[in-house]
Structures are given as C-alpha cells and as structure tokens.
Amino acid sequence: MVVETQVADDGVTTPHGGQEWRQCKNFIEDFSVTTNGMGPPEKALAAAKAAVESIDHYPPANFEPHLSHLAEFLWGEEADLYKNCLQLGNGASELIDLVVRSCAVVGAWRPGPTMAQYEEYKRSSEAAGFYRVAANDNSANLLCMVNPTNPTGDYMKVEELKAYIENNCKAGSVVIVDESMQPWVGPHWREDSLVSQGKWRQAMSIEKGVEVFVMHSWTKIWACTGVRLGSVIAPTAGHMEMIKAKQVPWSVNCVALAFLSAAVKDQEYLETTWRNTALWRKNVVKELNKYFPSWQCIGEPFLSWVWIDTGDELVAAKAVEVAKQHGTPVRWGKPGYKLPTYVRIAVRDEETTEYLIDAWKEAFLGDERRSRAV
Ligand SMILES: Cc1ncc(COP(=O)(O)O)c(C=O)c1O
C-alpha cells in the first residue's frame, strides 16, 4: 500500500534521501539513497526474517555474540585487541548523537574540508549546544568528517587523512571520522582506513590528546536502512565506557543483530559489490556524459552514488521533479546541503538506471519515445 503523506518533519529534522519513495504511486527504484544496488545479502535477510520469531525475548544487552562478529570482520585475528573499543548502535545516527554528547567539550564544531557533508553531524552537534565554525578553524573542540564524503565523493587516503588530523587538531579536541562508505573502496578497504590504525588512534589520544572516533553506518553497504545498524570505534576502552554509560539499553534489536552476524560472513557479497558497483557507475556516468554533456559527474569510481552538478538550479529542480514523477526519486542538493544546482543519484544496474535516464531524456531532450516508466 502506498500512503500519500508527508514523509518528514520539514524544517525540524534534517533533510535526507530515502523518504520520498513512499509518495511515488508508480515507484520503480529509490535513486535518492547511497545504498548498495545489489539489495541486502540474501543470507542476512533470511537470518533477519528468522529472528522475528524471537521478538518475545530481549536482545542481549551487551549485543554479544554479534558485537564480536563485527570485531572479527573489522580486525580478523586482532579482534580481541580492539573489541572493547567497539559498540553497536541503532544506525550510525544514534552513535553520532552519543559520541557528540558524551565525549566532546561543548564549544565550536567544524565539518571536514569538503563543500558539503552528511548533515546529521550538524544536527547532533548543534542540538548538544555546539556552534559551527569554518572547516579551517583549528580552535574547534569537535571535528566531524565524512570520508569518503557523502555527498561530494571526495576521498582522502589513509596517510593523507592521518596527516590532516595530526596537523589540524588541537590537544583536547575530538574528531569523528565517518567511514560508512569506505567498504566500497575494494578488497583493501580496511588497510586504507582508520580501522587498521588502532595504534595510531591510541597514540593520538595518549600522546597528543586528540580523541579520534571512527563511525560506520552499516545500512549502506548491506542495503538495510530499515533495520538500523551502525557502529563506532572509540580511541580507548575508557572512551567506550563513557559512550556506553549514556546509551539507551537494547537499542539494536534482535532482527538487526541477526542480520549483522550473517552479513559479516558473506565475503562473496562484498566481492560482487565491488565488481558490480564499479561497472554500474561507469555505465551511468557514460550515459549522463552522452546525453547531458554539460552536467558534471563527480566522485570516485568505486562509490555507490554519483554527485552531479547540472550547473543550473532550474535544471536540477526539474531533474528532481521528473525523477519523482517517474517513480525513480533522486536526492536534490538544495535541502540541507544548500547546493541547488546539484543532484545525487544512486548507482544501480544498467536496466534500472535506464528508467531514470529515459525519463530525463524525455523531459530535457524532447525525446519522442515515451519513458518506460510511464
Ligand atoms: C555518511 C553517513 N553516515 C551516517 C549515516 C547514517 O546512517 P544510519 O543511521 O542509517 O546508520 C548516513 C546515512 O545516510 C551517511 O550517509
């Protein structure tokens, strides 16, 4: 059943993709999100369905053994070294809010050095009493970065990222690096990530007084935004205790926990993701370059979305409206990001992508062929 209704408390909560699909009577695919175009891993979905049978019991308060399963996924044989710095949350959104509230001294916060970034850091910081300063203001108590950056597609490799933090953050400050999109980098994603930099994170804390937290939303790579699943790595076990002390108990439910334990075992799913995403992204960029040569397609080739600058607010607004009318909603850069000439579209397989491209061709190029979506 499709319910024609308002999908968010506009003006109160942060604008997000992933909301308007409910309003599309002829819904085909949600291009407004950054989720994995393959959909959730089948075995994880089956585990989640089976877990519904146990909803008459509480989930484990310490999230075990699921937390350990994620630790093994992140660190393999070194899992025991870092497990006490890891915690799960009801989506990364819960943990962003928790880290900001429990670990940083209220004052100035700043975003990373990109033109825009995922906006929940702004909401959480400002709700906790922080005020925003420029990205290059090193006096801030809190730096929240997203790498790879949603939506702009900027990416700093791990040595560059570490140097940026070392050179720009004062003692006593807190840094959150959101690496939710990092697993798309490829088979070496852990090595090019702060996940593999446990000793550096601890040294930054002890020697420099800079507390680096690594945030992951798992709802993107495993396409499970509905179950809510995220994690955070704290610089030390002591910081993790501060976080846990403020966390609402059982915030991750039994369905999400079962999903997680099955998903981390599915290496084949990740291998296919890396292959498919790069191919599908290449295809959509090629199509866009062919039919809309003045639109600029931005972002690393491994990413699950394309950040497009149409160069004109009216063009972007029309692209957004046409996409929605054709059941293929996209994310406009205007709400939240305040970048009205931009749109963000998800990477999907060739056939699904054609629905969106056809709709835009018909609307902008006067293509006589009716879109397949109508
Ligand atoms: C970079 C980034 N971090 C965190 C989140 C929050 O994800 P969730 O609360 O679904 O885990 C998102 C969602 O879009 C995101 O793009």
The ligand as an ORCA input file, in Angstrom:
! r2SCAN-3c Opt
* xyz 0 1
  C      27.970      9.162      5.776
  C      26.791      8.685      6.561
  N      26.937      8.439      7.867
  C      25.913      8.007      8.615
  C      24.663      7.818      8.078
  C      23.560      7.370      8.985
  O      23.210      6.110      8.705
  P      22.311      5.155      9.591
  O      21.794      5.921     10.750
  O      21.260      4.680      8.664
  O      23.231      4.053     10.003
  C      24.468      8.067      6.713
  C      23.146      7.902      6.092
  O      22.882      8.348      5.004
  C      25.556      8.509      5.944
  O      25.426      8.761      4.646
*
